[in-house]
Structure formats: C-alpha cells, structure tokens
Amino acid sequence: MDLSTWALLVIALVALLGSCLQRVSGMGLGLIGAPVLSLLIGPVAGVLIINVLAAVNAVFQTASVRDNVDWRKFWLIGPLMLAGAIPGAWVVHSTPTAPLQVIVGALVLVGLTVTTFMPDHMRVDGKGYAMASGAAGGFMNTLAGIAGPAITVYAQASRWPQKTFAATLQPLFFIAGAVSLAAKEISAEEPLIPTAPWHLWAIGIVAMVVGLKIGTRIAARTDARKARRLALIIASTGAAVTLVRGVAGMI
C-alpha cells in the first residue's frame, strides 16, 4: 500500500477531527474517515484503515470516559456485533457493496427520522432491540466503517441518556473495529494489514491523541442537549454519505 505525503496528511487530519468530535458527541472518526479515505485510497483499504484507527481510538476514548460507561448495555450490544460482522465480511469480499450501501444508508436515515420525531411518551426499549442494534452496527461497520448510526437509532428510541450513551459507544466501537478487522483478515485471500506502512499508524495515533485532548476541553463546555444534537447530525450525515456512495457506485 503506497501512500503519498498528501494522503498521509489527509489521514492525520481525519484522525484529529474525528477523535475530537468523538470525544464531544460520542462518534465521529468512522463517520468522517470512512467516506474520505474510501475516496482517497479505495473502499476496501480505506475502510480497513478506519477499522484499525477506530479500534485504537476507542481504547483512548474509553479510558477518558470509563466512569460513565453503561456496562450492562455494553454486554447486551457488544457480543452481537460479531454476528453482524461475519456476514458483513462475506458481503465485502463476494458481493457488490453499492446496492447494500444504499439500503443501509436509507434504513438508518428512516430510523433516525422516525425516532427523532417520536412523541416523548412513546419509548421502545428492551434486550431484543439493544441486541439487534449491535448486530446492525457490526454489519455496517464491516461494510462501510460506521457502527454509530445503527446504535444511535436504538439510543433515540429508548431515550438513552446522552452522557452514558456517548461513553458506552466507545468500548462498543473497539469491539466493532476489532471484529470487523478480524472477519476481513480471516476471509481475505491474503493478509491486508501488513501492506500498510508503519508510519501510517504512528501518524494516526498521534493525531488521535491530539484530537482527544482538544475534544475533552470542548466537551467540558458543551451541555448534553447540544452534544446529543451533534451526535444526531453526525449520524445522519454518515448515513447520507453511505447512501450517496452506494448510489454513485450503481451509476
């Protein structure tokens, strides 16, 4: 995998901005990085790099917000991500992804729209819904590098408080990145990660640490309502980008 200086700079910027936004709203790296890197270096390599960086970033983010993680919901959602990642890896290696990206993006947008305008007295919650969001997140992360929107739909429908939702997303993103990466490596004909230069990972990690520090300062001055709104905007944008990518791939 040969990367130009400009490509490395873009990756560094994506890692910094994504990590910063993720600290403030709970998500950001995958939603920003996946479409940008897919266009820059290709959908397979781009999403693969984001899977790795997102997993590492999730470790940093989890350490920063560990006191607010809802571990009960984590254990409901996290294991089911593996169930979604396995078919996602099969799709990546054996099926054109454009039509599926259209379906994934459209479903998430519909889900976010419905749950956003759901009356306050209506609430959808339960173990089954949480587990389903995990499977959907694992599939979407493997296919397109984004797990957040699927879980955001569940968070909106269940009225999950923003503070614990954003914190719990972080270990979930680690699971999503790890299982997606493992599923792709196992199903690939030859190893994928060793083809990436070592300095790519060094640049990405440094940029994520800087972004996390900036995001921590911003998060301290941002109330939960604004953070929730930002999370919804980012999730909707990620779903819309996935939809557009799918449509463009079909044209």
N, C-alpha and C positions, 0 to 999 in steps of 0.2 A: 504494500500500500504506500504509494509515493504521494506526499502532501507538500504543496508549495508553502512558502512563507505566508502568503495571504490566507491560505486555508487554515494554517495554524493560528493566525491572528483572529480569524472569524471564530474558530473553536474556543479560543481563550475568552473572547467577548461573550459568546453564547453561555459559556460556563459561569462567567462572572454575573451576568444579568439574570440567568436562570436560577442560580443559587441565591442571589439577593431576593428575587421575587418569591422563591420557595420559602424562605425564612419569614417573609411578611404574610403571605397568603396560604401557605401550605403546599403549593405546587408552582411549577414554573420551568424547571430545567428541561424536562421531557417535552413540554408543550411548545417551548421556544426552539429547543435544539433539534428535535426530530425533523420538522419541515425544513429548517435551514440547512442542516447537514445532509439531508436527503437530496436537496437540490444541488449542494456543493460537491459532494463526493459519491452520490448514488444512494438509492433507498436501502440496500442491504447493508453496506458499510456504514452509512450514516446512522441508521437506527442501532446498529451493533455498538458503535462508539457511544451513543447516548445511553444504551443499556448499561454499559460499563461505568460511565461517568455518573449516571443516576444512582447506581448502587453504592458507589463510593460516597457521593454527596449525601445520600440518605443516612449513612453512618454518622457523618458530621452533624447533620441536621437533628438526628435522633438524640445525640449527646447533648445538643443545645436545648432541646425541649422535652427531655425524658420525663420530667415531673408531671407533665400534662397528658402523657400517652394513656389512652384507654386500652389497657392490655386485654380486657375481656373481649372487646370488639376486634382487636388485632387478631386474636386466636380464632375468631369466627371467620374473618375475611382472608387472612394471610394464607392458610393452607389451601384454600380453594383457588388461589392464583395459579398453582401448579396445574390444576385441572384445566384451566383456560390456556395456559402457556403451551401445553403439549399439542393441541390441535392448531394453535396459532403458528407453531414452528412448522408443522406439516404444511399449512397453507403457504407460508413464506417460501418454502422450497419446492412446492409442487403445483401451485395454483396461481394464476394471475391475481395480484392483490388489488388492482384498481376497483373492480366492482365491489369487493368486500369493504374497501375503504369508504366507498360511497355509502354503503349500508351502515357501517359503524358510525361514521360522522353524522348521518341523518338521524339514526336512532338516539344518539347522545343529545343532539340538538332538540329533538322532540321531547326526550325525557327531562332535560333541563327546563324547557319551556313549561311543560305541564307542572312539574314540581315547584317551579318558581312562582307560578300564579295559583298554586293550590291554596284554598282557603285555610286560614290559621287553625280552624277547628278540626281540619282533616289531617290525619297522620298515618303513614304507612311504616310499620316497623316490625321487627321480628327476626329470628335467626335465619330464616329462609331467604329473606331479602338481603341481609348482610352477606350471606354466603354467595348468593347469586351475583352481587356486585363484585366480589372477589374473583369469581370465575371470569366475569366480563372484563375486569381490569387486567387479569393475566393474559387473556386473549388479545386485547387491544394493545397492551404493552409489547407483546411479541410481534404483532403485526405492524404497528405504527409507532412504537416507542412512547406511548402515552397510556397511563393507567388511571390518572386522576379523574377524568371526566366521568367514567363509569361509577366510581365510588362517590363522586360529588352528587350524582343523581340520587343515590341512596341517602346521602347525608341531608340533602334538601327534603326528601320525602319523609325522613324520620325525625326531622328537626334536630339533627345532631349539633350541639353547641360548637361554634367555630373554633374556640380555643383548643378543645380536646380533639376535634376533627382534624385540624391542621397538624397537630402534634402526632396523632396516630397515623396519619398518612406517611410519615417519614419512615418508620420501620416497614410499613407496607410497601413503600417504594423500593426498599432494599430487597425484600422478597421478590417483588415484581421484576426488578432488574436481574437478580441472580437466577431465578428460574427461567426467565426468557433467554438469558445468555446461555445457560446450560442446555436448554432444549435445542437452541440453534446449533451449538457446538456438536451435540450428540447426533443431530440429524444431518449435519453438513457432510459432504464427501471428503473435505479436508479442513484442518483447523483454521479458524478465522482470526482469532485474536493475535497470534504471533506475527501476522503480516503487518500489524500497525507498529510504527516506530515508537521506541520507548519515550522519547521526548514529548510525544503527544500526550501521554498520560501525566507526565510531570507538569506540563503547561496547564492541562485541565485541572489538576488537583490544586495547584497554586491559585488559579483563577477562582475556583470554587471557595477556597478558604477566605479569600479577599471578599468575595460576594456575600458569604455568610456573615462576616463581621459587619459589613455595611448594612445588610438586611436586619441584623439584630438591633442596630441603632434605630433603624426606621420603624421596626416592629414595636419598639418601646413607646413610640409616639403615635401609634395607629390604633384606634379603637376596634373592637370586634366587628361592629357593623360594617365599617369600611373594609376591613380585611375580608369579610365574607363576600362583599360585593366584588372585590378584586378577584377573589377565587372563582366566582361565577363567571366573571368576564374572561378570565384566563381559560377556564374550562370550555366555555362556549367558543372562544377563538380557536382553541386546539381542535375541537370537533369540526368547526367550519373549515379549518385548513386541511384536515384529513378528508373531508368531503370534496373540497376543491381539487386536492391531489388525485383523488380517485376519479373524478370527472375528467381531469386533464389527461390521466392515463388511459381513459377509454376513448378519447377523441383521436 
